[in-house]
Amino acid sequence: MTSDTEEKNSSDIVPLSGSFRSTDHNPVMENAGDTDGSSVRDKREKKRNGLVNQIKRFAGKPARLNRSKSTTGQALKGLMFISKSDGGDGWTAVEERFETITKTTEGLLIRSKFGECIGMKSKDFALVLFDALARRKNMTGDVIDKEILKEFWEQISDQNFDSRLMIFFDMMDKDGDGRLTEDEVKQVINLSSSTNNLSAIQKKADEYAAMIMEELDPNNIGYIMVESLKNLLMKAETETLAEITSSQDPKQLIEKLKHTPDPNPLRRWYRGLRFFVLDSWQRFWVIALWLSIMTILFTYKYIQYKNRAVYEVLGHCVCFAKGSAETLKLNMALILLPVCRNTITWLRNKTRVGVLVPFDDNINFHKVIAVGITIGVSIHSIAHLACDFPRLIAATPEEYKPLGKYFGEEQPKRYSQFVKSTEGITGLVMVFLMAIAFTLALPWFRRGKLEKTLPGPLKKLASFNAFWYTHHFFIVVYILLIVHGYYLYLSKEWYKKTTWMYLAVPIALYACERLKRAFRSSIRTVKVVNAAVYPGNVLTLKMSRPKHFKYKSGQYMFINCPKVSPFEWHPFSITSAPQDDYLSLHIKVNGDWTKAIKGVFSEVISKPLPVKDTSHGAHNPDYPKIMIDGPYGAPAQDYKKYEVVLLVGLGIGATPMISIIKDIINNMYAMENAQLHQMENGLQREPQDKNENFKTRRAYFYWVTREQGSYDWFKNIMNEIAERDVNKIIELHNYCTSVFEKDDARSALIRMLQSIAYAKSGKDIVSETRVKSHFAKPNWEEVYNKIAMDHPDGTNVGVFYCGSPVLTKELRRLALEFTQKTKIRFSFHKENF
């Protein structure tokens, strides 16, 4: 939770005739069932069979390629050398870059600058492309002029698929003999895997090169020809087409999502506002109530002091100071409530208050109140320091005389008399401490964004640790606030000194929360039974589960490692399922504390175990002590109330979703077993139990990550889910964004290799699981389209997202948009990451 983090419906893969083995269907990616009846299913099958026949005609053994003549491959969009990820610039932009780059080389472009000039970000791939194009012209030098560059550009931007195929083949064919040997295939695998940051594939280049040769050279001639390469490309392209045809008839989708814009701009504005309010009404009424109370308190105090004698000397200044002070008292009380996590979790789990109160936004409300405090402190301080005190000093003896009972019989003559008073000292110290705490709580400091820009001694200020420790200044601030509220100039009666009245209950509640944490962590002892460090700087901990530790999927807990810091507690999503007899966490290293805890566990992991140690845990390593506190409520825990859920995890944001998809499988098994028990015993209805509240019947999980190594975090879990999900309840989609999009030449060989390997072993070469990976970023509109198409009108879809804020806006917008233009309601929920 504290650490930061980032295709269409997959289904049966159509087998091809020719020299390729048919691809086994992906058992994970099938649909759970046909929700639209047999007529739709027949229509889909006919449409699919027609497309398969068409593809088979295309995929038959091709004739020798003629570079000057287009073939059926011209229809394919693959093997684009300049893609949208590079900017997709035309010749004009290339020419401008050429002029800039060659200013000092007399109009000659050197080989190392070729990629920069054509707009290709992958330098190594650009160098191999340059060499292939040069071999075609029988060139031997490393420099070209503008005329040759334009010729090269026309070749790589040619819309004819066959032309691009021959360039790609020539890139692989290093000796130019028109044949590809196993060594040449291996070299291109190394190039493609390094270009796409797939280090695991690069390590197995020998194995994968042999696999391609086995597939395309069944007669062991020792080489493959361009026809075989084209067939392999056609196969990968066909699988994409087959995925498209696996969904419902596109006409149904168009009809279902058809939305004619209202010509009346006022009605359009009203409709947009209506859906926005439907999504945010809980936040609106809470903020409106808060602002109303602030306004009433300010107005009450303003009028009260306007009618007092002090107004004659201090004027509106004292009214503003006292009005803002009254709002400050309430805000300093309210700001504690959103961080009373035990109370919020109890209200979320045991009451229906969550229908009205947006508990998911507790931290956001905490921040809003902090802004209110900042404004109140500013008004209060400026009114006193810049207006009230100077007016008192400048007042005539006659004007001051009525105020003597408040400020002393002797009129203050110096500004320092106010500053040195108890009220002045406590006020200034509070402002100073709050300024530090509020500043270091800003994202630029808390998330370490300014670490590189700050000078050496100040770098530690841009860290979570600095935020955490300075936030505990609030203990001193509240003590000073009570003292400050007691020694008031203008209120001498105890019952008018109301600061303690505002603060008593919230402070008592918060103190009980902290005492409960200390008590629970001392009696809920856990033992780390296993720890591992995975690629991407992720530490995973598997711990024993305390006897009475009950939680829901999607919830989180705080952990403390005394060896790192006896005071710091940090929240992390629980990745184990409620039915598991252990607790597991995945901790992304992204700050001082996470770096430190990874370090102390890495020391233990790296030490070799004595020979007498066994794998059964009789002599487990001596892992550092861990204390836990929780569980605490989170938005994702409410997934069970939705019939369909869309779970999106960006990077380490997949952690709460992993627990949820395991829980879905476990709940479905429990329901099936209950039904079997009911049938065996001849019962009409089982007694009410916890499964009665489980409404989820379909789940879509999209995990988007930049690094191939990230798949190691949940590899075993993914395989377990794929194996257990016999009813195809969950669609698992892995997206690796380091790989270029499907039409890019830089990822073409990876897609070919993925197709062959999955057909042979049912295992994906990127994730090394049974879940087939997609490349580049998902098209989220297509994801929503698919869900809207696959389910009947009236379906309630819960969208749960955990990850960095980069996707929040788009996913929320699409949820509102599809709720508006379909009869399916998409409810968006964002984890506080």
ZAMARGU-4260 file (C-alpha; in steps of 0.2 Angstrom, whole numbers, plus 5000, padded with zeros to 4 digits):
<rodrens>
0) 5000/5000/5000 | 5014/5013/5004 | 5025/5008/4989 | 5022/5015/4972 | 5020/5007/4957
5) 5008/5002/4930 | 4968/4962/4871 | 4954/4959/4867 | 4946/4943/4875 | 4958/4929/4873
10) 4949/4913/4868 | 4952/4897/4858 | 4966/4899/4846 | 4962/4894/4828 | 4973/4880/4821
15) 4982/4883/4804 | 4985/4871/4791 | 5003/4870/4784 | 5019/4866/4792 | 5013/4872/4810
20) 5006/4862/4824 | 4989/4868/4830 | 4989/4879/4845 | 4981/4872/4861 | 4967/4883/4868
25) 4971/4893/4883 | 4961/4886/4897 | 4962/4902/4907 | 4956/4914/4895 | 4940/4905/4889
30) 4923/4913/4893 | 4914/4906/4908 | 4899/4903/4897 | 4887/4910/4884 | 4876/4922/4892
35) 4866/4926/4876 | 4859/4909/4872 | 4862/4896/4858 | 4857/4907/4844 | 4871/4919/4847
40) 4883/4904/4850 | 4879/4897/4833 | 4881/4914/4824 | 4898/4916/4832 | 4903/4898/4827
45) 4898/4901/4809 | 4907/4918/4809 | 4922/4910/4816 | 4922/4896/4804 | 4921/4907/4789
50) 4936/4917/4795 | 4946/4902/4799 | 4943/4896/4781 | 4948/4913/4774 | 4964/4912/4785
55) 4968/4895/4780 | 4968/4901/4762 | 4980/4914/4766 | 4991/4903/4777 | 4994/4890/4764
60) 5011/4887/4757 | 5016/4903/4749 | 5025/4906/4732 | 5042/4913/4732 | 5041/4931/4737
65) 5043/4944/4723 | 5048/4961/4731 | 5040/4971/4717 | 5023/4963/4719 | 5011/4963/4733
70) 5003/4947/4740 | 4990/4942/4752 | 5002/4948/4766 | 4999/4966/4761 | 4983/4965/4771
75) 4993/4962/4787 | 4998/4977/4798 | 5013/4969/4806 | 5031/4972/4805 | 5030/4991/4806
80) 5048/4998/4809 | 5042/5015/4814 | 5027/5014/4826 | 5016/5026/4836 | 5028/5023/4851
85) 5042/5031/4842 | 5031/5045/4836 | 5026/5039/4819 | 5035/5054/4811 | 5035/5056/4792
90) 5049/5060/4780 | 5048/5079/4784 | 5052/5076/4802 | 5066/5064/4797 | 5073/5077/4785
95) 5073/5090/4799 | 5082/5079/4811 | 5095/5074/4797 | 5099/5093/4794 | 5102/5095/4813
100) 5112/5079/4816 | 5123/5082/4800 | 5128/5100/4803 | 5145/5096/4808 | 5148/5081/4796
105) 5145/5090/4780 | 5128/5082/4776 | 5134/5064/4780 | 5124/5053/4793 | 5135/5041/4802
110) 5128/5023/4807 | 5127/5027/4825 | 5115/5041/4822 | 5103/5032/4811 | 5091/5027/4824
115) 5090/5045/4831 | 5087/5052/4813 | 5073/5040/4808 | 5065/5042/4826 | 5068/5024/4832
120) 5071/5024/4850 | 5079/5006/4850 | 5097/5010/4846 | 5104/4992/4844 | 5089/4987/4833
125) 5092/5003/4822 | 5110/4998/4819 | 5105/4980/4813 | 5092/4988/4802 | 5105/5000/4795
130) 5116/4985/4791 | 5102/4975/4783 | 5097/4990/4772 | 5116/4993/4768 | 5118/4975/4762
135) 5104/4976/4750 | 5113/4991/4742 | 5130/4982/4743 | 5136/4996/4754 | 5152/4994/4765
140) 5154/5011/4773 | 5146/5018/4789 | 5140/5034/4782 | 5126/5039/4771 | 5119/5055/4763
145) 5102/5062/4762 | 5098/5053/4745 | 5102/5036/4752 | 5093/5040/4769 | 5077/5044/4759
150) 5079/5027/4750 | 5081/5018/4766 | 5066/5027/4773 | 5055/5023/4759 | 5059/5005/4761
155) 5055/5004/4780 | 5039/5014/4778 | 5033/5004/4764 | 5015/4999/4767 | 5017/4983/4757
160) 5019/4969/4770 | 5030/4958/4758 | 5043/4972/4757 | 5044/4974/4776 | 5045/4955/4778
165) 5060/4955/4766 | 5069/4969/4776 | 5065/4959/4792 | 5072/4943/4784 | 5087/4952/4778
170) 5090/4958/4796 | 5091/4940/4802 | 5101/4934/4787 | 5118/4942/4792 | 5128/4933/4778
175) 5115/4938/4764 | 5113/4920/4757 | 5094/4920/4758 | 5094/4906/4772 | 5093/4908/4791
180) 5104/4896/4801 | 5101/4892/4819 | 5115/4904/4824 | 5107/4918/4815 | 5090/4915/4823
185) 5098/4915/4840 | 5106/4932/4836 | 5090/4940/4832 | 5082/4932/4848 | 5095/4940/4858
190) 5092/4957/4849 | 5073/4956/4851 | 5074/4951/4869 | 5086/4965/4873 | 5076/4978/4863
195) 5060/4973/4873 | 5069/4971/4890 | 5065/4952/4891 | 5081/4946/4900 | 5074/4929/4904
200) 5071/4925/4886 | 5088/4931/4882 | 5095/4918/4894 | 5086/4904/4885 | 5091/4910/4867
205) 5099/4894/4863 | 5084/4884/4868 | 5072/4895/4859 | 5082/4896/4843 | 5082/4877/4843
210) 5063/4877/4845 | 5061/4888/4830 | 5072/4877/4819 | 5063/4862/4825 | 5046/4870/4820
215) 5051/4878/4804 | 5064/4865/4798 | 5056/4848/4802 | 5067/4839/4789 | 5083/4845/4798
220) 5090/4854/4782 | 5099/4866/4794 | 5091/4882/4788 | 5074/4890/4785 | 5068/4900/4771
225) 5058/4916/4770 | 5042/4907/4766 | 5042/4898/4783 | 5046/4914/4791 | 5030/4922/4783
230) 5020/4907/4788 | 5025/4909/4806 | 5021/4928/4805 | 5004/4923/4798 | 5001/4911/4812
235) 5004/4925/4825 | 4993/4937/4816 | 4979/4924/4814 | 4979/4921/4833 | 4975/4939/4835
240) 4961/4938/4822 | 4954/4923/4831 | 4953/4932/4848 | 4943/4945/4840 | 4931/4933/4832
245) 4929/4924/4849 | 4918/4938/4856 | 4900/4942/4851 | 4895/4948/4834 | 4902/4966/4832
250) 4885/4972/4826 | 4877/4967/4843 | 4891/4978/4851 | 4888/4993/4840 | 4869/4992/4843
255) 4871/4990/4862 | 4883/5004/4863 | 4875/5015/4851 | 4874/5033/4858 | 4866/5047/4848
260) 4872/5064/4855 | 4858/5075/4861 | 4857/5090/4850 | 4852/5101/4865 | 4868/5107/4874
265) 4859/5110/4890 | 4852/5092/4891 | 4870/5086/4887 | 4877/5096/4901 | 4863/5090/4913
270) 4866/5072/4908 | 4885/5073/4911 | 4882/5082/4927 | 4870/5069/4933 | 4882/5054/4930
275) 4896/5064/4939 | 4885/5067/4954 | 4879/5049/4954 | 4898/5044/4955 | 4903/5057/4968
280) 4887/5061/4978 | 4894/5054/4994 | 4909/5065/4993 | 4898/5080/4989 | 4887/5079/5004
285) 4901/5076/5016 | 4911/5091/5009 | 4895/5102/5009 | 4891/5097/5027 | 4909/5101/5032
290) 4909/5118/5023 | 4892/5123/5030 | 4898/5119/5048 | 4914/5129/5045 | 4904/5144/5039
295) 4891/5143/5053 | 4906/5143/5066 | 4915/5157/5058 | 4900/5168/5056 | 4894/5165/5074
300) 4911/5170/5081 | 4912/5185/5069 | 4896/5192/5075 | 4899/5188/5093 | 4915/5198/5093
305) 4908/5212/5082 | 4896/5215/5097 | 4910/5216/5110 | 4919/5231/5116 | 4936/5225/5109
310) 4929/5228/5092 | 4930/5247/5094 | 4949/5245/5095 | 4953/5230/5085 | 4939/5231/5072
315) 4936/5217/5059 | 4954/5210/5063 | 4948/5202/5079 | 4932/5195/5071 | 4942/5186/5058
320) 4955/5180/5071 | 4942/5172/5082 | 4931/5166/5068 | 4946/5156/5060 | 4951/5150/5077
325) 4934/5142/5080 | 4935/5133/5063 | 4953/5128/5068 | 4947/5120/5084 | 4934/5109/5075
330) 4947/5105/5061 | 4960/5100/5073 | 4948/5088/5080 | 4941/5081/5064 | 4958/5078/5056
335) 4961/5063/5068 | 4945/5054/5063 | 4950/5049/5046 | 4965/5040/5052 | 4956/5030/5066
340) 4957/5015/5055 | 4950/5002/5068 | 4935/5013/5070 | 4932/5015/5051 | 4935/4996/5048
345) 4922/4992/5061 | 4909/5005/5053 | 4913/4998/5036 | 4911/4979/5041 | 4897/4980/5054
350) 4886/4994/5049 | 4877/5002/5034 | 4885/5019/5037 | 4896/5015/5022 | 4881/5018/5011
355) 4882/5037/5015 | 4900/5040/5020 | 4914/5037/5007 | 4926/5028/5019 | 4937/5024/5003
360) 4941/5043/5003 | 4947/5044/5022 | 4964/5050/5017 | 4958/5062/5004 | 4947/5070/5018
365) 4961/5070/5030 | 4971/5080/5017 | 4956/5092/5013 | 4955/5096/5032 | 4973/5099/5032
370) 4971/5112/5019 | 4957/5120/5029 | 4969/5120/5044 | 4982/5129/5034 | 4969/5142/5028
375) 4963/5144/5046 | 4981/5146/5053 | 4985/5159/5040 | 4970/5170/5044 | 4972/5168/5062
380) 4990/5172/5063 | 4990/5186/5050 | 4975/5194/5059 | 4984/5194/5076 | 5001/5198/5071
385) 4998/5210/5057 | 4983/5219/5064 | 4977/5216/5082 | 4994/5218/5090 | 4999/5234/5081
390) 4982/5242/5084 | 4983/5238/5103 | 5001/5246/5103 | 4995/5261/5094 | 4978/5264/5104
395) 4976/5279/5114 | 4975/5277/5133 | 4956/5281/5132 | 4954/5267/5119 | 4964/5255/5128
400) 4956/5257/5145 | 4941/5246/5142 | 4953/5232/5136 | 4964/5233/5152 | 4955/5218/5160
405) 4960/5207/5145 | 4978/5213/5141 | 4984/5220/5158 | 4982/5237/5166 | 4998/5243/5158
410) 4996/5245/5139 | 5009/5235/5129 | 5022/5247/5121 | 5032/5234/5112 | 5027/5220/5099
415) 5039/5208/5108 | 5027/5208/5124 | 5014/5199/5114 | 5026/5187/5106 | 5035/5182/5122
420) 5018/5179/5131 | 5012/5161/5133 | 4999/5163/5120 | 5012/5170/5108 | 5026/5157/5111
425) 5013/5142/5110 | 5006/5149/5094 | 5022/5152/5085 | 5029/5135/5090 | 5013/5127/5083
430) 5014/5136/5067 | 5032/5131/5065 | 5030/5113/5068 | 5014/5112/5057 | 5023/5120/5043
435) 5037/5107/5044 | 5024/5093/5045 | 5013/5099/5031 | 5028/5103/5019 | 5036/5086/5021
440) 5019/5078/5018 | 5018/5085/5001 | 5020/5072/4987 | 5036/5080/4981 | 5044/5076/4998
445) 5034/5061/5004 | 5037/5051/4988 | 5055/5057/4986 | 5052/5066/4970 | 5064/5080/4976
450) 5078/5069/4982 | 5089/5072/4967 | 5086/5091/4966 | 5090/5094/4985 | 5108/5098/4991
455) 5116/5084/5000 | 5112/5087/5018 | 5094/5090/5014 | 5091/5074/5003 | 5084/5064/5018
460) 5070/5077/5019 | 5063/5070/5003 | 5058/5053/5010 | 5044/5044/5018 | 5054/5042/5034
465) 5055/5061/5035 | 5036/5063/5033 | 5032/5049/5045 | 5043/5056/5059 | 5038/5074/5057
470) 5020/5070/5057 | 5022/5064/5075 | 5025/5082/5079 | 5006/5083/5081 | 5008/5076/5099
475) 5018/5092/5104 | 5006/5102/5093 | 4990/5096/5102 | 4998/5099/5119 | 5002/5116/5114
480) 4985/5119/5107 | 4977/5115/5123 | 4989/5126/5133 | 4986/5140/5119 | 4967/5138/5121
485) 4968/5140/5140 | 4978/5156/5141 | 4967/5166/5130 | 4967/5185/5131 | 4949/5188/5128
490) 4941/5173/5137 | 4944/5171/5156 | 4929/5160/5161 | 4933/5141/5160 | 4917/5137/5151
495) 4922/5149/5137 | 4938/5140/5134 | 4931/5127/5122 | 4947/5120/5114 | 4948/5105/5125
500) 4929/5102/5122 | 4932/5100/5104 | 4948/5089/5106 | 4943/5077/5120 | 4933/5064/5111
505) 4944/5063/5095 | 4960/5063/5105 | 4953/5049/5117 | 4948/5039/5102 | 4964/5041/5093
510) 4974/5036/5109 | 4963/5020/5110 | 4967/5016/5092 | 4986/5017/5096 | 4985/5007/5112
515) 4975/4994/5103 | 4989/4993/5090 | 5002/4991/5104 | 4991/4978/5113 | 4986/4967/5097
520) 5004/4967/5090 | 5011/4960/5107 | 4998/4946/5108 | 4997/4942/5089 | 5014/4935/5087
525) 5019/4929/5070 | 5034/4920/5063 | 5041/4922/5046 | 5042/4905/5038 | 5048/4910/5021
530) 5056/4925/5013 | 5062/4929/4995 | 5068/4943/4985 | 5061/4944/4967 | 5066/4954/4952
535) 5060/4972/4952 | 5065/4975/4971 | 5051/4965/4978 | 5052/4956/4995 | 5039/4943/4999
540) 5036/4937/5016 | 5026/4922/5021 | 5021/4922/5039 | 5011/4911/5052 | 4993/4916/5054
545) 4988/4921/5072 | 4973/4910/5078 | 4960/4924/5078 | 4966/4934/5064 | 4951/4936/5052
550) 4952/4947/5037 | 4944/4949/5020 | 4952/4949/5003 | 4957/4967/4998 | 4961/4972/5015
555) 4978/4977/5022 | 4988/4977/5038 | 5002/4986/5046 | 5019/4978/5049 | 5033/4983/5060
560) 5051/4976/5060 | 5060/4981/5076 | 5077/4978/5068 | 5074/4992/5056 | 5064/5004/5067
565) 5054/5000/5083 | 5042/5014/5080 | 5038/5014/5061 | 5023/5004/5055 | 5019/5003/5037
570) 5003/4997/5028 | 5003/4983/5014 | 4990/4973/5005 | 4987/4955/5011 | 4991/4944/4996
575) 4985/4928/5004 | 4967/4923/5004 | 4956/4922/5019 | 4955/4903/5018 | 4974/4901/5018
580) 4982/4896/5035 | 4996/4908/5032 | 4998/4927/5029 | 5008/4934/5014 | 5014/4951/5009
585) 5023/4958/4994 | 5034/4973/4998 | 5040/4984/4984 | 5056/4993/4988 | 5052/5012/4986
590) 5059/5022/5001 | 5071/5021/5016 | 5061/5009/5026 | 5057/4996/5013 | 5075/4997/5007
595) 5080/4994/5025 | 5068/4979/5028 | 5074/4971/5011 | 5092/4973/5017 | 5089/4964/5034
600) 5080/4950/5026 | 5092/4948/5011 | 5106/4946/5024 | 5097/4930/5031 | 5092/4924/5014
605) 5110/4925/5007 | 5117/4915/5021 | 5118/4896/5017 | 5109/4884/5028 | 5118/4871/5038
610) 5118/4854/5030 | 5107/4848/5044 | 5093/4860/5039 | 5078/4852/5030 | 5066/4859/5017
615) 5052/4855/5029 | 5055/4870/5040 | 5063/4860/5055 | 5077/4872/5055 | 5071/4888/5046
620) 5083/4903/5044 | 5083/4915/5059 | 5072/4929/5050 | 5070/4946/5059 | 5055/4948/5070
625) 5039/4955/5062 | 5024/4962/5071 | 5008/4965/5063 | 4992/4975/5066 | 4976/4974/5057
630) 4967/4970/5047 | 4960/4987/5040 | 4946/4990/5028 | 4950/4995/5010 | 4939/4998/4994
635) 4942/4981/4986 | 4935/4971/5001 | 4917/4975/4995 | 4920/4966/4978 | 4908/4952/4983
640) 4892/4963/4981 | 4895/4965/4962 | 4890/4951/4950 | 4905/4955/4939 | 4921/4963/4944
645) 4935/4971/4934 | 4951/4970/4944 | 4966/4981/4937 | 4983/4981/4945 | 4997/4992/4940
650) 5014/4985/4945 | 5014/4981/4963 | 4996/4987/4964 | 4991/4969/4959 | 4993/4963/4977
655) 4975/4966/4983 | 4969/4958/4967 | 4979/4942/4969 | 4970/4939/4986 | 4953/4943/4978
660) 4955/4931/4963 | 4960/4917/4975 | 4945/4921/4986 | 4933/4920/4971 | 4939/4903/4967
665) 4938/4897/4985 | 4921/4904/4987 | 4915/4896/4971 | 4922/4879/4977 | 4913/4881/4994
670) 4896/4885/4985 | 4898/4870/4974 | 4902/4859/4988 | 4887/4866/4998 | 4876/4862/4983
675) 4882/4844/4982 | 4879/4842/5001 | 4862/4849/4998 | 4858/4837/4984 | 4866/4822/4994
680) 4855/4825/5009 | 4839/4830/5000 | 4838/4847/5007 | 4828/4860/4999 | 4839/4874/5006
685) 4855/4875/5016 | 4855/4886/5031 | 4860/4904/5029 | 4879/4906/5029 | 4893/4918/5023
690) 4892/4912/5005 | 4874/4919/5004 | 4882/4937/5002 | 4894/4931/4988 | 4887/4938/4972
695) 4902/4938/4960 | 4900/4926/4946 | 4913/4933/4934 | 4930/4942/4936 | 4942/4950/4924
700) 4959/4953/4930 | 4971/4964/4921 | 4989/4965/4927 | 5000/4979/4919 | 5019/4979/4923
705) 5034/4986/4915 | 5046/4972/4919 | 5046/4953/4914 | 5054/4949/4931 | 5038/4955/4939
710) 5029/4940/4934 | 5040/4930/4947 | 5031/4938/4961 | 5015/4929/4958 | 5020/4915/4946
715) 5015/4900/4957 | 4998/4909/4962 | 4994/4912/4943 | 4997/4894/4939 | 4987/4888/4954
720) 4972/4899/4949 | 4973/4894/4931 | 4973/4875/4936 | 4959/4877/4949 | 4948/4888/4939
725) 4939/4874/4929 | 4923/4884/4927 | 4932/4898/4919 | 4926/4911/4931 | 4941/4922/4929
730) 4949/4929/4914 | 4968/4933/4918 | 4976/4945/4907 | 4995/4950/4909 | 5002/4965/4900
735) 5020/4968/4898 | 5023/4986/4893 | 5041/4984/4890 | 5037/4974/4874 | 5032/4984/4859
740) 5015/4983/4852 | 5009/4969/4842 | 5012/4977/4824 | 5030/4982/4828 | 5044/4973/4820
745) 5054/4974/4836 | 5042/4962/4845 | 5038/4951/4829 | 5050/4937/4833 | 5044/4937/4852
750) 5026/4935/4846 | 5031/4921/4834 | 5041/4912/4848 | 5027/4914/4860 | 5015/4906/4848
755) 5026/4891/4846 | 5031/4889/4864 | 5013/4890/4870 | 5007/4877/4857 | 5021/4865/4863
760) 5020/4867/4882 | 5005/4878/4887 | 5017/4890/4895 | 5020/4908/4891 | 5038/4913/4887
765) 5036/4930/4895 | 5027/4926/4911 | 5032/4908/4912 | 5015/4904/4918 | 4999/4896/4910
770) 4993/4914/4907 | 4997/4920/4890 | 5004/4938/4890 | 4999/4953/4879 | 5011/4966/4874
775) 5011/4985/4876 | 4997/4994/4886 | 4979/4988/4886 | 4966/4998/4876 | 4955/5001/4891
780) 4940/5007/4880 | 4940/4989/4872 | 4941/4981/4889 | 4925/4990/4894 | 4917/4987/4878
785) 4920/4968/4880 | 4913/4968/4897 | 4898/4978/4892 | 4895/4966/4877 | 4897/4950/4887
790) 4884/4953/4900 | 4866/4957/4900 | 4858/4974/4904 | 4856/4978/4922 | 4872/4970/4927
795) 4882/4979/4941 | 4901/4979/4937 | 4913/4984/4951 | 4929/4991/4944 | 4943/4990/4957
800) 4960/4999/4953 | 4976/4999/4963 | 4992/5007/4957 | 4999/5024/4953 | 4987/5038/4949
805) 4992/5038/4931 | 4977/5027/4926 | 4964/5033/4939 | 4957/5047/4928 | 4955/5036/4912
810) 4947/5021/4921 | 4935/5032/4931 | 4930/5042/4915 | 4926/5026/4906 | 4916/5019/4920
815) 4905/5035/4920 | 4904/5035/4901 | 4899/5017/4899 | 4887/5018/4913 | 4879/5033/4903
820) 4878/5024/4886 | 4874/5007/4891 | 4862/4999/4903 | 4876/4992/4913 | 4882/5001/4929
825) 4901/5002/4931 | 4906/5007/4949 | 4924/5013/4950 | 4934/5011/4966 | 4952/5017/4969
830) 4964/5010/4982 | 4973/5023/4992 | 4990/5018/4986
</rodrens>
